[in-house]
Every structure is written in structure tokens, then in C-alpha cells.
């Protein structure tokens, strides 16, 4: 998972691989860090997530509820395939906005020889 700051104090959390019962607890811990270290809204980029189960969906709902309590918002971007189907089936897409916002990620630093 990578976390980037965008203009306007928006935190962008980029998830990759499987977002399931194995990875969700670690991700929830990182979500807690995003909640305490930032004061703005949060965008979760799921474009690199290949599989999501109910634990992953639950972690997103956890983050959404915490942000609502802080008068902040959560937006999901890049949701396709099986993760989108699961979120739609659970009707999470009716509660958490799902958009195709363009996020500019910083380039990783070049390695020096």
C-alpha cells in the first residue's frame, strides 16, 4: 500500500493485489494512520486490486464510517472487475462514491549506481 498527499490535503491510498482476510487487518491499521495523520478527505485507488472479499469491503466501510464521523469523505476510484461486482452486490457503491477521478502519483525516486 502506498499513501500520497494531493493538493487540498487529500490523502490517496493505493491498494494492490488481493484485498482479503489476510491483508485487510494490516490495511485497517494503515487506514487508522491516514485518519490520525491527515485532516482532509481520502481517496482509495483500487485499480490494482485483483480480488476482494468481505473483509476488504468491511475495511472500506470501517474507513468510510470513521471519516463520516470526522466530517470528511471517502471516494473509491479505479474499481473494476470482481472488486466492483462485490461492492455493487453489497450495495456499498450506493453509499461510498465510486468515481474515475484522475490521480497523479509522484514518480518513484531514481536509483543511483
C-alpha positions as CSV (number, residue, x, y, z in Angstrom):
1,X,0.0,0.0,0.0
2,X,1.2,3.5,-0.8
3,X,-0.2,6.8,0.5
4,X,0.2,10.0,-1.4
5,X,-0.9,13.6,-0.5
6,X,-2.7,15.6,-3.2
7,X,-3.4,19.3,-3.3
8,X,-6.2,20.3,-0.8
9,X,-4.9,17.9,1.8
10,X,-6.4,14.8,0.1
11,X,-4.8,11.5,1.0
12,X,-4.7,9.0,-1.8
13,X,-4.3,5.4,-0.7
14,X,-3.2,3.0,-3.4
15,X,-4.0,-0.7,-2.8
16,X,-2.7,-3.6,-5.0
17,X,-3.2,-7.3,-5.2
18,X,-5.7,-9.2,-3.1
19,X,-7.7,-7.2,-0.5
20,X,-8.9,-10.1,1.7
21,X,-9.0,-11.6,5.2
22,X,-5.2,-11.8,5.1
23,X,-4.4,-8.2,4.0
24,X,-7.4,-6.4,5.5
25,X,-6.2,-6.2,9.1
26,X,-2.9,-4.6,8.0
27,X,-4.7,-2.2,5.7
28,X,-7.1,-1.2,8.5
29,X,-4.1,-0.3,10.6
30,X,-2.8,1.9,7.8
31,X,-6.3,3.4,7.5
32,X,-6.1,4.4,11.1
33,X,-2.8,6.2,10.4
34,X,-4.5,8.1,7.5
35,X,-7.3,9.1,9.8
36,X,-4.9,10.4,12.5
37,X,-2.2,12.0,10.4
38,X,-4.3,13.8,7.9
39,X,-7.2,16.2,8.1
40,X,-8.6,16.0,4.7
41,X,-10.6,13.7,2.5
42,X,-9.4,10.2,1.5
43,X,-9.4,8.6,-2.0
44,X,-8.7,4.9,-2.2
45,X,-7.4,3.7,-5.6
46,X,-8.5,0.1,-6.2
47,X,-7.3,-0.1,-9.8
48,X,-4.5,-2.5,-8.7
49,X,-6.8,-4.8,-6.7
50,X,-7.4,-8.1,-8.4
51,X,-9.6,-9.7,-5.7
52,X,-11.6,-8.5,-2.8
53,X,-13.6,-10.5,-0.2
54,X,-16.0,-9.3,2.5
55,X,-13.0,-8.4,4.8
56,X,-11.7,-6.0,2.3
57,X,-15.2,-4.5,1.8
58,X,-15.6,-4.3,5.6
59,X,-12.3,-2.4,5.9
60,X,-13.6,0.2,3.4
61,X,-16.9,0.5,5.3
62,X,-14.8,1.0,8.5
63,X,-12.9,3.8,6.9
64,X,-16.0,5.4,5.5
65,X,-17.8,5.4,8.8
66,X,-14.8,6.9,10.6
67,X,-14.4,9.6,8.0
68,X,-18.1,10.5,8.2
69,X,-17.7,10.9,12.0
70,X,-14.9,13.3,11.3
71,X,-16.9,15.2,8.7
72,X,-14.6,14.0,5.9
73,X,-15.3,12.0,2.8
74,X,-14.1,8.8,1.2
75,X,-14.1,8.2,-2.6
76,X,-13.2,5.0,-4.3
77,X,-11.5,5.2,-7.7
78,X,-10.4,2.6,-10.3
79,X,-12.9,0.0,-9.1
80,X,-13.3,-2.7,-11.8
81,X,-13.9,-6.4,-12.2
82,X,-14.5,-8.6,-9.2
83,X,-14.0,-5.9,-6.6
84,X,-16.6,-3.7,-8.3
85,X,-19.0,-6.6,-8.6
86,X,-18.6,-7.4,-4.9
87,X,-19.1,-3.7,-3.8
88,X,-22.1,-3.4,-6.0
89,X,-23.6,-6.7,-4.7
90,X,-23.2,-5.5,-1.2
91,X,-24.6,-2.1,-2.2
92,X,-21.5,-0.3,-0.9
93,X,-21.4,1.7,-4.1
94,X,-24.7,3.2,-3.1
95,X,-23.1,4.7,0.0
96,X,-19.4,5.3,-0.9
97,X,-18.9,7.4,-4.1
98,X,-17.2,5.4,-6.8
99,X,-15.6,7.6,-9.5
100,X,-12.9,7.7,-12.1
101,X,-11.0,10.6,-10.7
102,X,-7.6,11.1,-12.2
103,X,-4.9,10.9,-9.5
104,X,-1.3,12.0,-10.3
105,X,1.1,9.8,-8.4
106,X,4.6,11.0,-7.8
107,X,7.4,9.2,-9.7
108,X,9.5,6.9,-7.5
109,X,13.0,8.3,-6.9
110,X,15.6,7.1,-9.4
111,X,18.1,4.6,-8.1
112,X,21.6,5.8,-8.3
113,X,24.5,3.5,-9.0
